[in-house]
Amino acid sequence: MPGTGLTPQAVEAVCDWFDANGRDLPWRRAGTSPWGVLVSEVMSQQTPVSRVIGPWHDWMNRWPTPDDLAEEDSGEAVAAWGRLGYPRRALRLHACAVAIATRHEGNVPSNYDDLIALPGIGDYTAAAVVSFAFGGRATVLDTNVRRVIARAESGIANCPTSVTKAERVVADALVPEDDAHAAKWAVASMELGALVCTARSPQCEACPIRNRCRWVADGKPDNAPARRGQPWKGTDRQCRGVIMDVVRNNPHGVEVQVAISAWPEPDQASRCLDSLLSDGLVHRRGERVTL
């Protein structure tokens, strides 16, 4: 067996695999604007791609540019977000559009520093836009990429919850020097993690670098760092989602008591409604709650 780890040849093999197997996602198609790429990245955070495609098309048809969204009230963005979950993302995307319209003449900036300075844009999203929208060189580290690197390079079954300094050093070193190859590696490694090197049922027999993967060579040990599960049933997060649905489905809003009664625990519902008001996801006008 050849040496294990992500050599330049292994990186090239992943890129070749992507050319033959990458999904035809709408935001990857030629002619997609940098704004369209940015919207897709925000929508895809903690949300399966299959759930994003329809809302992305609807969003881009309604607001094809940052200026279009910036001219709307933020409540319209929240309403259009529908059931994508984590509706704060809609507010952040609206604030981001306003910043692009006012600071960058309506054009999504192409460099990392300007991107990460936008509201709601973190390291991953800034790097992803540099790479996917502008074809630039950046270290794009989402969970899928991190898992590929953890297994193939370090022999660990999964990545830690948060990016570590050591992890970033390894990832930075793997990015090809020229922009085009760097951008291809970013999307290809992400796709490999999403389709083949999955968290629960990796399809190692279909992996283009299975013969160079340290984790496979070591016998696929169960050595992943402990990760805390994210409970849902009965949580404030679920309660907030139920209240949001009630308000969203009534264009003119609902009575405060109607919003609270949508959840079986009145004290919890009242607390969650207060938090939604505080976050700016809903608004209170007298005794009515609206978006």
Secondary structure, DSSP 4 states (H G I P E B T S, - for coil): -PPPS--HHHHHHHHHHHHHH----GGGSTT--HHHHHHHHHHHTTS-HHHHHHHHHHHHHH--SHHHHHTS-HHHHHHHHTTSS-THHHHHHHHHHHHHHHHSTT----SHHHHHTSTT--HHHHHHIIIIIH--------HHHHHHHHHHHH--SS--SS--HHHHHHHHHHS-SSHHHHHHHHHHHHHHHHHTS-SSS--GGG-TTGGG-HHHHTT----PPP------TTSHHHHHHHHHHHHHT-TT-EEHHHHHHTSS-HHHHHHHHHHHHHHTSSEEETTEEE-
